[in-house]
C-alpha cells in the first residue's frame, strides 16, 4: 500500500478518535441536558444527527480506507464518495438550521427575518445539491479510491458556507450592539449566542482556509477536507445544543424567557 493510502487511513482514525474523545468529554452534559431532562424529540433528533451521524460516517470511512479492505479489490469507490458527501452535507444542514432558529428567536421571531433566513437556507441546500450532483459526475478516482481530479464545484461549498456563517455572525453582532446600547448585553443568552456564533465562524474559517494551500499545491486535499469538516461541524453543532440547554438549566430565572424557550424547544410559541 502507498503512503497516501496509509495517511488517509490514519487521518480517518484520528478523526474518529477526536469525535469519541469529545463524546466522552461531554457525556455527562449529554445525559443531563439531552436524554435526562425531558428534551423535545426535535432536540434529540438534531443532537443525534450532529453527534452519532458523524461517528457512523467516520466508522464507515475507516472501514473503506483500511488497506486490508482495499486489497480485496471490490470496493465501490463512487458509493463511498457519495456517502461521505451526504454525511458532511447533512451535518452542515443540521448546524445551519440550529443557528437559524437561534437567530430567529434572538430577533423576537421577526417574520421578515425568518422569511429571509428560510429562503437563504433553501437556496444553500439547492446549491449543495447541485455541487454534489456535479462533483459526482466529475470525480475521478483510482482503484484505491484516491481522488485524482480536483472538483472545481466543491469550491462553491466553501464559499457558500463561509458566507452563511459570516451572515449569521453579523446578525448576532448587530443584536449584541443593540443590547449594549440598551444596557442588557450582560444577559447570559445574548452573550452565549454571540460567543457560540463567533466560535463557529472562527473554527470553520480556520478549517477551510487551512486546507486551501494544501488543495492548491498538492491537489489532493479531499480526504483531509472531509474528515476536518465532519469533525468540526459535529463538535460545534453539538456544543450549540448543549450550551443553550445548559443555560436553561442553570439560569431558569433569567430575562428573555420566551426567547430561551424557543431555543430549547425549536418551535414557535403558540
FIROVO-394084 format. One record per residue: x, y, z of N, C-alpha, C in turn; residue in one letter. Coordinates in steps of 0.02 Angstrom, whole numbers, padded with zeros to 5 digits, always signed. Layout:
XYZXYZXYZA...
END
This chain:
+00042-00060+00000+00000+00000+00000+00044+00063+00000X+00022+00113-00035+00059+00175-00040+00052+00215+00025X+00099+00261+00034+00097+00304+00093+00034+00348+00093X+00009+00364+00033-00051+00406+00028-00112+00370+00056X-00117+00305+00042-00173+00266+00069-00168+00260+00144X-00108+00247+00169-00098+00241+00241-00112+00308+00276X-00089+00363+00246-00102+00429+00276-00177+00442+00281X-00214+00426+00228-00286+00436+00229-00319+00395+00284X-00296+00333+00291-00324+00289+00343-00310+00316+00412X-00248+00338+00424-00231+00365+00490-00268+00430+00505X-00280+00471+00453-00318+00532+00463-00390+00515+00483X-00418+00464+00452-00486+00443+00471-00488+00416+00542X-00437+00379+00562-00434+00354+00631-00428+00412+00679X-00386+00461+00662-00379+00520+00704-00445+00558+00711X-00482+00564+00656-00547+00598+00658-00596+00562+00703X-00599+00496+00698-00644+00457+00742-00622+00464+00814X-00558+00462+00827-00533+00469+00896-00553+00536+00926X-00549+00589+00885-00569+00655+00909-00643+00658+00926X-00685+00628+00884-00757+00627+00896-00774+00586+00958X-00741+00529+00966-00753+00488+01026-00730+00524+01089X-00672+00557+01085-00648+00595+01142-00696+00650+01162X-00722+00686+01112-00770+00740+01127-00834+00711+01156X-00855+00652+01133-00915+00621+01160-00906+00604+01234X-00849+00574+01251-00836+00558+01321-00829+00621+01363X-00798+00673+01334-00787+00735+01371-00853+00768+01390X-00904+00760+01348-00968+00793+01360-01024+00743+01376X-01005+00682+01395-01056+00632+01407-01102+00650+01465X-01074+00680+01518-01116+00698+01575-01166+00752+01555X-01145+00801+01514-01191+00853+01491-01244+00824+01445X-01223+00777+01403-01270+00747+01356-01325+00709+01393X-01305+00669+01442-01355+00631+01480-01399+00676+01522X-01371+00731+01547-01409+00775+01591-01456+00821+01552X-01432+00849+01497-01471+00901+01462-01509+00875+01401X-01490+00817+01375-01524+00791+01315-01568+00731+01332X-01539+00681+01363-01577+00619+01375-01612+00617+01442X-01587+00655+01490-01616+00650+01557-01656+00710+01579X-01671+00756+01534-01705+00818+01554-01772+00827+01518X-01796+00775+01487-01860+00781+01451-01855+00827+01391X-01799+00827+01356-01790+00869+01297-01839+00849+01242X-01865+00897+01204-01911+00880+01149-01878+00834+01098X-01919+00798+01061-01893+00750+01012-01852+00784+00957X-01870+00847+00940-01832+00882+00889-01761+00896+00912X-01753+00912+00976-01686+00923+01004-01647+00858+01001X-01678+00803+01021-01643+00739+01022-01624+00717+00952X-01669+00728+00904-01653+00710+00835-01595+00751+00808X-01597+00816+00821-01543+00860+00798-01477+00840+00830X-01478+00823+00894-01416+00803+00928-01390+00737+00901X-01435+00690+00887-01414+00625+00859-01380+00635+00792X-01406+00681+00751-01376+00694+00686-01305+00721+00695X-01298+00772+00737-01232+00804+00742-01181+00760+00779X-01204+00717+00823-01157+00675+00861-01148+00607+00829X-01202+00570+00820-01196+00500+00802-01193+00487+00727X-01221+00532+00687-01211+00525+00615-01138+00535+00597X-01106+00583+00630-01034+00595+00618-00993+00534+00639X-01009+00505+00696-00973+00445+00718-00982+00388+00669X-01044+00377+00647-01057+00324+00599-01021+00336+00533X-01021+00399+00511-00985+00415+00449-00911+00402+00454X-00881+00419+00510-00809+00407+00519-00793+00332+00524X-00837+00294+00554-00827+00221+00557-00827+00192+00486X-00875+00215+00445-00877+00192+00375-00814+00213+00338X-00790+00274+00351-00728+00296+00318-00668+00253+00337X-00664+00234+00401-00609+00192+00423-00612+00124+00389X-00672+00096+00384-00679+00030+00353-00659+00033+00279X-00684+00083+00243-00670+00088+00172-00598+00108+00157X-00567+00145+00203-00498+00166+00191-00447+00116+00217X-00470+00063+00248-00425+00012+00275-00387-00022+00219X-00321-00027+00223-00282-00061+00170-00306-00133+00159X-00324-00167+00213-00348-00236+00206-00412-00239+00165X-00457-00193+00178-00520-00190+00141-00508-00172+00068X-00463-00125+00056-00449-00104-00013-00416-00158-00054X-00376-00201-00021-00340-00253-00057-00387-00305-00088X-00448-00308-00063-00496-00355-00092-00515-00337-00163X-00510-00273-00179-00522-00251-00247-00594-00245-00269X-00642-00253-00223-00713-00248-00242-00747-00189-00208X-00708-00136-00194-00735-00077-00160-00770-00032-00211X-00831-00012-00194-00868+00035-00236-00849+00106-00215X-00798+00134-00248-00772+00199-00228-00823+00254-00237X-00862+00251-00290-00912+00303-00303-00965+00305-00248X-00987+00246-00226-01037+00244-00172-01008+00271-00107X-00945+00257-00094-00913+00284-00034-00909+00360-00038X-00891+00385-00096-00887+00458-00105-00954+00491-00093X-01008+00462-00120-01075+00490-00109-01094+00488-00035X-01075+00433-00001-01089+00427+00071-01054+00483+00109X-00991+00496+00093-00954+00550+00126-00986+00618+00115X-01006+00631+00052-01037+00695+00036-01104+00704+00072X-01143+00650+00076-01208+00654+00109-01200+00667+00184X-01152+00634+00215-01141+00644+00287-01120+00716+00301X-01072+00742+00264-01049+00810+00275-01105+00860+00264X-01143+00851+00211-01198+00898+00197-01253+00895+00249X-01271+00836+00272-01322+00831+00324-01300+00864+00389X-01237+00855+00406-01210+00887+00466-01213+00964+00460X-01193+00989+00402-01194+01062+00392-01265+01088+00392X-01310+01053+00359-01381+01075+00358-01410+01078+00428X-01394+01027+00468-01419+01025+00536-01393+01084+00577X-01328+01098+00570-01299+01154+00608-01328+01221+00584X-01336+01229+00519-01366+01291+00494-01436+01301+00521X-01475+01247+00524-01543+01252+00549-01544+01272+00623X-01498+01243+00662-01492+01262+00733-01478+01336+00740X-01431+01361+00701-01411+01431+00706-01465+01478+00681X-01502+01457+00630-01557+01498+00605-01611+01505+00659X-01627+01451+00693-01677+01454+00746-01655+01499+00802X-01591+01496+00820-01565+01539+00873-01569+01613+00854X-01550+01629+00793-01553+01699+00771-01626+01723+00764X-01669+01680+00738-01740+01696+00733-01769+01712+00801X-01751+01672+00851-01776+01684+00919-01745+01747+00948X-01682+01759+00933-01647+01818+00960-01679+01883+00934X-01706+01881+00875-01740+01940+00846-01815+01939+00860X-01834+01907+00915-01905+01906+00937-01952+01879+00883X-01929+01827+00849-01970+01793+00798-01995+01840+00744X-01950+01881+00719-01967+01927+00664-01987+01887+00602X-02048+01898+00578-02072+01861+00520-02030+01878+00458X-02013+01941+00451-01973+01962+00393-01904+01928+00393X-01870+01931+00450-01805+01899+00454-01812+01823+00447X-01863+01794+00477-01874+01723+00471-01883+01701+00399X-01920+01741+00360-01929+01726+00290-01864+01730+00250X-01824+01781+00265-01760+01789+00231-01714+01730+00247X-01710+01712+00311-01668+01656+00331-01692+01590+00300X-01758+01581+00297-01785+01520+00267-01768+01516+00193X-01775+01571+00158-01758+01572+00086-01684+01560+00075X-01641+01589+00118-01569+01578+00112-01552+01505+00125X-01585+01475+00175-01574+01404+00191-01592+01360+00131X-01649+01374+00100-01671+01335+00042-01622+01345-00017X-01600+01407-00028-01553+01421-00082-01488+01382-00071X-01462+01384-00010-01399+01349+00004-01406+01273-00004X-01464+01246+00015-01474+01174+00007-01477+01155-00067X-01509+01198-00107-01510+01186-00179-01440+01190-00209X-01400+01238-00185-01331+01244-00209-01290+01183-00188X-01300+01159-00127-01265+01099-00105-01283+01039-00147X-01348+01031-00162-01370+00975-00204-01339+00979-00273X-01336+01039-00300-01304+01049-00366-01230+01032-00363X-01196+01053-00309-01125+01038-00301-01112+00964-00299X-01153+00928-00259-01144+00855-00253-01157+00821-00320X-01209+00843-00355-01225+00813-00419-01169+00823-00470X-01145+00884-00476-01092+00899-00524-01026+00866-00504X-01011+00867-00439-00949+00835-00416-00950+00760-00428X-01008+00729-00419-01014+00657-00431-01001+00640-00504X-01020+00685-00549-01009+00673-00620-00936+00683-00640X-00900+00725-00604-00832+00743-00624-00778+00707-00584X-00797+00677-00528-00745+00647-00485-00709+00591-00522X-00643+00591-00514-00601+00539-00544-00560+00507-00488X-00569+00441-00479-00534+00405-00426-00497+00345-00455X-00442+00326-00422-00406+00267-00444-00435+00205-00411X-00402+00148-00419-00429+00086-00392-00425+00083-00316X-00389+00130-00285-00384+00133-00212-00429+00189-00183X-00473+00215-00224-00521+00267-00204-00488+00333-00186X-00429+00345-00213-00396+00409-00204-00421+00457-00258X-00446+00515-00237-00471+00563-00286-00413+00595-00323X-00414+00589-00389-00359+00613-00431-00374+00677-00469X-00436+00699-00467-00455+00759-00502-00490+00807-00455X-00465+00869-00452-00494+00919-00408-00565+00936-00432X-00611+00940-00385-00680+00956-00401-00690+01031-00397X-00693+01064-00455-00698+01137-00454-00764+01160-00423X-00816+01119-00427-00880+01139-00399-00878+01137-00323X-00831+01099-00294-00826+01096-00221-00806+01164-00191X-00775+01207-00232-00757+01273-00206-00818+01314-00187X-00874+01301-00222-00936+01337-00205-00961+01316-00136X-00946+01255-00116-00966+01232-00049-00934+01275+00004X-00869+01285-00002-00833+01326+00047-00858+01398+00046X-00866+01425-00014-00887+01495-00019-00956+01506+00010X-01003+01462-00005-01071+01471+00019-01076+01465+00095X-01039+01418+00124-01044+01408+00196-01005+01460+00236X-00950+01484+00208-00916+01540+00241-00960+01602+00239X-00993+01613+00183-01039+01671+00178-01096+01664+00227X-01123+01604+00234-01178+01592+00280-01158+01606+00352X-01100+01580+00372-01077+01590+00441-01061+01664+00454X-01033+01697+00404-01019+01769+00412-01084+01808+00421X-01135+01789+00382-01200+01821+00389-01231+01810+00457X-01227+01748+00482-01253+01733+00549-01217+01774+00602X-01151+01780+00595-01113+01818+00644-01132+01892+00643X-01139+01919+00583-01157+01990+00577-01226+02004+00607X-01273+01960+00597-01340+01968+00626-01336+01965+00702X-01296+01919+00728-01288+01913+00800-01253+01975+00829X-01201+01997+00794-01164+02056+00818-01208+02118+00817X-01250+02124+00767-01297+02181+00763-01343+02182+00824X-01368+02123+00844-01411+02119+00902-01372+02133+00966X-01310+02109+00967-01268+02120+01027-01253+02194+01036X-01239+02229+00982-01227+02302+00987-01290+02338+01010X-01346+02316+00986-01409+02346+01009-01419+02333+01084X-01401+02273+01106-01407+02256+01177-01360+02299+01219X-01300+02311+01195-01253+02354+01232-01280+02426+01236X-01308+02449+01181-01335+02517+01180-01394+02524+01228X-01435+02471+01234-01494+02474+01276-01480+02450+01348X-01419+02426+01360-01399+02408+01428-01418+02338+01451X-01430+02292+01404-01445+02224+01427-01398+02172+01395X-01338+02194+01376-01291+02149+01344-01260+02099+01393X-01272+02110+01459-01245+02064+01508-01290+02004+01519X-01345+01999+01482-01389+01942+01487-01353+01879+01463X-01358+01823+01500-01322+01762+01480-01340+01738+01410X-01402+01748+01389-01425+01722+01325-01388+01756+01267X-01387+01822+01265-01355+01858+01210-01280+01846+01211X-01250+01841+01270-01179+01826+01275-01163+01757+01247X-01206+01709+01264-01194+01640+01241-01198+01636+01165X-01250+01665+01136-01258+01660+01063-01202+01697+01027X-01182+01754+01054-01126+01791+01023-01062+01750+01026X-01049+01719+01082-00989+01678+01090-00991+01617+01045X-01048+01581+01045-01054+01521+01005-01046+01536+00930X-01080+01587+00906-01077+01603+00835-01007+01627+00814X-00973+01661+00859-00904+01682+00845-00858+01621+00840X-00867+01573+00885-00826+01512+00884-00838+01472+00820X-00901+01465+00800-00917+01428+00740-00885+01461+00679X-00890+01527+00674-00860+01562+00617-00785+01553+00616X-00752+01560+00673-00680+01554+00676-00657+01483+00660X-00691+01433+00688-00670+01364+00678-00679+01343+00605X-00738+01356+00576-00750+01337+00507-00705+01376+00458X-00695+01440+00472-00650+01479+00430-00579+01451+00434X-00558+01434+00494-00491+01406+00503-00483+01340+00467X-00533+01297+00472-00530+01232+00439-00526+01240+00363X-00572+01279+00335-00575+01286+00262-00515+01323+00234X-00492+01375+00269-00435+01413+00244-00369+01376+00253X-00364+01335+00305-00302+01297+00315-00295+01242+00263X-00351+01217+00238-00348+01165+00186-00332+01194+00118X-00347+01258+00108-00340+01289+00042-00270+01284+00012X-00216+01302+00049-00149+01294+00019-00133+01222+00002X-00153+01176+00045-00142+01105+00031-00178+01084-00032X-00238+01110-00041-00278+01096-00100-00245+01123-00163X-00219+01184-00159-00190+01216-00218-00124+01183-00239X-00081+01168-00191-00013+01146-00209-00007+01071-00218X-00046+01031-00182-00040+00958-00188-00096+00927-00228X-00152+00964-00235-00209+00940-00274-00239+00875-00245X-00229+00863-00180-00256+00801-00151-00281+00814-00081X-00326+00861-00074-00349+00880-00008-00415+00850+00011X-00446+00811-00033-00515+00789-00021-00520+00747+00043X-00474+00700+00053-00479+00656+00111-00467+00694+00176X-00427+00748+00174-00416+00789+00232-00477+00834+00245X-00504+00863+00192-00560+00910+00198-00622+00876+00226X-00636+00816+00203-00697+00781+00225-00693+00765+00300X-00637+00739+00322-00629+00723+00393-00631+00786+00436X-00596+00838+00414-00593+00900+00452-00662+00932+00458X-00700+00933+00404-00768+00962+00406-00814+00920+00449X-00809+00854+00443-00852+00810+00484-00841+00822+00558X-00778+00823+00579-00762+00832+00650-00781+00902+00674X-00763+00953+00635-00776+01022+00657-00851+01036+00663X-00890+01016+00613-00962+01030+00614-00996+00989+00668X-00976+00926+00676-01006+00884+00728-00995+00912+00797X-00934+00930+00812-00917+00955+00879-00950+01023+00892X-00947+01068+00844-00975+01134+00854-01051+01132+00861X-01085+01094+00819-01158+01092+00823-01183+01059+00886X-01147+01007+00910-01167+00976+00973-01157+01024+01031X-01104+01065+01027-01094+01115+01080-01149+01168+01079X-01172+01187+01019-01226+01236+01015-01287+01212+01053X-01304+01149+01045-01363+01122+01079-01351+01116+01154X-01293+01088+01173-01279+01077+01244-01274+01143+01282X-01244+01194+01251-01235+01258+01285-01302+01291+01302X-01348+01291+01254-01411+01325+01267-01455+01284+01314X-01450+01218+01311-01487+01177+01360-01459+01186+01430X-01393+01192+01435-01362+01205+01499-01383+01273+01526X-01388+01323+01482-01408+01390+01503-01478+01389+01534X-01523+01353+01503-01591+01350+01530-01592+01316+01598X-01549+01266+01606-01547+01229+01669-01519+01271+01726X-01468+01311+01712-01434+01349+01765-01461+01419+01774X-01496+01445+01723-01522+01513+01728-01596+01514+01710X-01634+01474+01744-01705+01470+01729-01742+01533+01744X-01713+01578+01784-01748+01639+01804-01724+01700+01766X-01684+01691+01714-01658+01749+01678-01713+01781+01637X-01701+01843+01616-01748+01877+01573-01746+01845+01503X-01792+01866+01460-01799+01838+01393-01817+01764+01396X-01862+01747+01442-01882+01677+01448-01913+01651+01384X-01952+01694+01350-01986+01672+01289-01936+01652+01235X-01884+01693+01226-01833+01678+01177-01797+01613+01195X-01780+01605+01258-01745+01545+01280-01789+01483+01270X-01853+01489+01281-01899+01433+01271-01899+01411+01198X-01899+01460+01153-01898+01443+01081-01834+01406+01064X-01778+01430+01090-01713+01399+01075-01710+01328+01100X-01741+01314+01157-01734+01248+01187-01789+01200+01167X-01837+01223+01129-01890+01178+01104-01892+01175+01029X-01857+01223+00996-01856+01227+00923-01926+01230+00895X-01969+01270+00925-02036+01279+00900-02059+01349+00914X-02104+01375+00875-02130+01442+00884-02184+01440+00937X-02186+01489+00983-02237+01489+01034-02306+01499+01003X-02356+01467+01033-02423+01473+01008-02451+01541+01025X
END
